[in-house]
């Protein structure tokens, strides 16, 4: 049987890949992130026909949440939720959460309340099957390059929250903070939304991924993540002038919780008593 040079090269490559995966952390990182993004696309393709039966509806987020909750197991990420009792049971509210990477999707799906939709950048809408699945899930899209249009979308969101008992999830940092430490300054749109609708702000803090994931270092291993729900802050009686102080107060509380989780989950930290 004649073996061509191309066939031999392909065989050597296939034999080398497992070794490269085992020996190179960077190669392992890119493989894991490639599979992560590819698997999200596959799950979106599964979600689309299931969600299409209902059309664009916030209830479709239950389907999307259910499809995504197993992904953490594929990567050996142990997730725990604390303070879930702080989520108001039967009223609209605005969730604000820190934003570190695309892995935030896993933390969000771990704690996402019923009838809750994220606010996302408009570019996501044009990402093929993923964008369509997000649209069917009722996700609210804003164009950050057009502030006036974004304000109109938020005003409409406030009305929708009250009329249809919808909760909204916002990342007030506005972009991903890949440093894995501290938090970026908060934009105030989420707080204007809460004040306009006169609904509580519920801060949710996702612990740092730095112990097992770093985009800068090309590192992605198994690890632990804690999602902590902080007590809600009421906005009834507040007006636009109160928004800056509200945003600062929420950020300070979230930063304290983030730093406490970082100290607790650090590899050198003492074990937490049971």
Order of alpha helices (4+ residues) and beta strands (2+ residues): alpha-alpha-alpha-alpha-beta-beta-alpha-beta-alpha-beta-alpha-beta-alpha-beta-beta-beta-beta-alpha
